[in-house]
């Protein structure tokens, strides 16, 4: 016997939540599927300026997308986001150029010390023909579409010890936390330090217990993660204009119409620009704040650090993978 499903029957049999909604067209799976799922993962905390950047981006996209934002490495750990995108387990991420360099060695040029002079220089590069070539290289090989670089400050060396550092020679005994991956570890060596891989979320405890002597992060990160509570000094080495890359799966991107891609890119550009402005303003204020917290803030011999680091990169196997002439093109901007 076949029973015709009516609204009254659905209510009477306790199927109102399914039958009524389906019959009236609400919650219809076909309707839900009209929204593009965007799961976003990043290691920065929800207190980070970039978390607000992503909320602005999500809001600007409108109701065509179902955006889920995950922070603090709670969905995917640092360095694993690209693999998750490639496997279809993630649609968006804020990934470091160092992580891209793990799979695309030529990209290591964009993670080298003292490459970009400041945030504007970095943004100018990514908007240039040379930047487009590098983005396409990553996109073709990794299946990601790069929306733009998300500046989050200039990296400085922070230490829990009293020993002042003026040149790379003073860093020899420093166990400096760096993220995992060859590009990150090489950066630590280029500063003269003994690099120690450690997850971002573990750095506070590492400093507190002495498992590491220091870390390198932009000042806003030091504030967000409260690292200053377990440090005694910050040496303004300014060794790296720090940025990640906001990326979306190529599968998602290629599935958008030209108009949808334009709107998607505009939402990203506006959010990235706002975030950069906020970071630059915050950096100007934080040095004084950290001094008030009892930290010693000073500028070492930056020229010595720059010369040491650049020589190490140029003499290394890493530079053999750099696109011919790319360094000169970047320096000329």
N, C-alpha and C positions, 0 to 999 in steps of 0.2 A: 504494500500500500504506500502510495506516495502522498505526502502532505504538502500543500502549498504554503510556503512561508509568508506569513503576513505580519504586519506590525503588531496586531493584537496577540497573535500566537507567539511571537518572539517575546513580548512582554510577559505573557502568561507562563512561559517555560523558562524564564530567567535568562533569556538570551538577548536582553535589551542592549547590553553593552556591545554585542557583536551584531545582532540582526538589525536593530534599529539604526545604528550608526552606518552599517553597510548599505541598508536600503535607502537611507537619506543622502548617501554620498559622502558622509564625513568619515575621515579615517580610512578611506578607500586606499588600498595599497598602491593602486595606479596613480592616485593623486600624490601620495608620499614619494613615489619614485620620481616625480617631476622635479623634486629638489635634488641638487647635486650635493653629495656628502663630501664634507671637507673636514677631515680630522687633522688637527695641527699639533705638532709636538715640539717642545723646546726645553732646554735645560735651565733657562733663567726662571727666577721665581715670579710669583704673581705680584710681588711688590715692585718688580722691574718696570722701568718706563716702557720697555718693549711689550710688556703684557698689555698695557693700555693702548699701545700702538695696534696690537692685534684685535683688541676690542673695537677700536675705531674702524679698522679694516673690515671686520665682520659686520659691523653696523652699516657701513657704506655699501656692502654687497647687496643688501636687501633680502627679500624673502625667497629668492630663487635658490638659496643655498642653505644647507643644514650644517652650520659650523660648530665644531667641538674643539675647544681650546684646552690643551694640557700643558702644564708648566712643571718646572722642577725635575724634569726627566722622569716623571711619574708614568708616562706611557711608553716612551722609548729612551734608553740611556744615551748619553752623549756619545757620538760617533756611529750610532746605529740607525739614525733616522733615514739616511739615504738607502740603506739596504731594505728598510721597512717600506719605503716608497716603491722600490724596485719589485718587491714581493706583493705589492698591492694591499699592504696592511696599513698604509698611511698615505694621505693625499698631499699634505703640506708640512714643511718644516723650516726652522731657522738654523741652517747648517753652516759650519765654518769652512773657509777655503782650505784649511788644513785637512779636513775630512774628505773634501773633494780630491785633494792632491793624493790621498791614499790610493784612489782608483785611477786618477788621471795625473801622472807625475808632472806633466808640464805645468799644471796649476800651482805647483809649489812656489813658482815665482811670485805669486800673489799673496803668499804667506811669509815672505822673507822679511827680515828685520830692516827697518829704516828704508822701506821701499817708497811709501807714500809720505808726503810732507805733512799733510793734515787731512781733515775730513773732506774738504772741498776738492783737493787733489785726487783723492780716492774716488769721489763721485764723478769728477770730470773724466777719469779714466774709464769707468764703467759705462759712461754715456758715449764714449768715443768709438771709432771703428775698431781700434785695438781691443777695447773692452768687449765689443760685440763678438769679435773673433774668439776670445777666451770663453765667453758665455756659451757660444755655440759649440765649442769643443766639449764642455761639460755636458751640455744638453744632449748632444749626439751620442756620447759614450755612456751616460748614466740614466737617461730617460727622465730628466728633470728639466723644468723650465724655470730659469732664474728671473725673478721679478725685480730684484734690485738688492743693493747692499744696505744692511742695517747697521749704521755706525753706533757703537756703544761706548766710545771713549778711547783714550790713548793709554796703552798698557804701561804700567809703572811697577817697579819692584818693591814689594812690601816685606819686611822682615820682623821676626819675633825676637831677634837678637840685638845686642847693643853695637856690634861691630859695624862701623860705617864702611860703605863701599864707594870708592871713587873711580876705579878703573876695573876692567874685566879681571885683572889679576887678583883683585880682592874678593872675587866671587868663587874662587876655586873650591872652598870648603862648604859652600852654601848648598844645602839640599833644597832646591827650588822646585816646588810643585809645578808641573805642567800637565796638560791633558795627555791622554795616551795617543799614540800615533807617531810615526817617524818625523813628520814635519814639525810637530810641537816639540818633540824631544830635541831635535836639532836646534830649534830656536833657543832652548835653554842652554845648550852647549855654546851657541854663538854669543851668548851673554857672558860666558866664562864660568857658568855655574855647573853643578852636578844635578841634572834634571831628574825629577822623581815623578813618575806617572801616578795620578790620583784623581778620582772622580770629583767633580766640582762640589757636590753636596758633602764631601768628606773633608774639605779643606779647613773649615773652622776647627774641627776636632784635631786634625793633623797639626795645625799651628798650636793649639792648646796643649797637646801632649808632647810636642817636640818631634813628632814623626817626620815633620818637614821644618825647615828653617824659614821658608818664605814662600811667597806666591807672586805671580805677576797678573795683575788685572787692572782695568781702568778704575778710576776713583769711584764712579757710581756703583760699580759692582762691589767694591770694598764696603761701601755704605750699606747696600742692600743685604749683603750676606753677613754683616756685622764683623767682618774680618778685623777691623780696627780695634775691636775689643781684646784681641789676642795678638796684637802686633805692637812694636815699639817705634818703628820708623818706616818711612817711605822715601825711596830714592827715585827721583823723577828722571828715570832713564829715557822715557818717551820712545821706547824701542819699536813699538808697533802701533800703527793706527788700527784700532780694533774694529772689526766688522764681521758680521755673519751675512749669509745670503738667504733671503726669503725665497723659497722655492715651492713650486707646485708640480705635481706629477704631470709629465708630458701627456699622459693619457687623458687626464682631466682637461688640460689646456687645449689639446688638439680637438677635444669634443665640444669646445665652445665656438659659437659663431664669431665672426669678426667684430660685431658690435659688442658681444659679451666679453670678448677678450679685451677690447678697449676699455670697457667699464671696469673690468677686473684689474687691469693695469693701473688705471687712474686711482682706484681705491687703494692699491698698494703704494703708489707714488705719494699720495697725500699723507698716508699714515707714516711712511718712512721719513718724509720731510719733517713732519711734526716731531717724530721721535728724535731725529738728529738735532733739531733745535733745542729740545728739552735736555738732551745729554750735554750739549755744549754749554748751556747755561748752568747746568748742575755742576759740571767740572770746575767752573770758575769759582764756585762757592765752597767746594768740599775741602780744598787744601786748608783753608782757615778753620773749618769745622774740625778736621782731624788734629790740627794744632791745639785746639781747645780741649780735645780729648786726651792730650798729653803725648801725642806722637811727634817725633822729630821729622820735619819735612825739609829736604834739601835736594839740590841739583848736583849730581856728580859730573865727571868729565865725559859729557855726552859725545864729544868728538872722538874720544878714545874708544868708547863703546861702539860707535858707528863704524869706525875704521876696522875694528876687530871683527865685528859681525859680518860686514860686507865682504871682507877678505875670506872668511870661513865659507860663506855661501858660494862665492865665485870659485873657490878651490875645491868645492865638494862635488860629489856625484850628482847632487840635486840639480845643480845649474846645467848639467849636461842635457837635461830634459827640457830646459826652458826654450820657448820658441825663439828662433834666431831674430835678433834685433829688437825683441820685445822690451828688454830693459832700457835700451836707448829711447824707444818710443815713449815709455812711461816717464823717464827722466826729463824728456823734452817738453812735457805738457806743463 
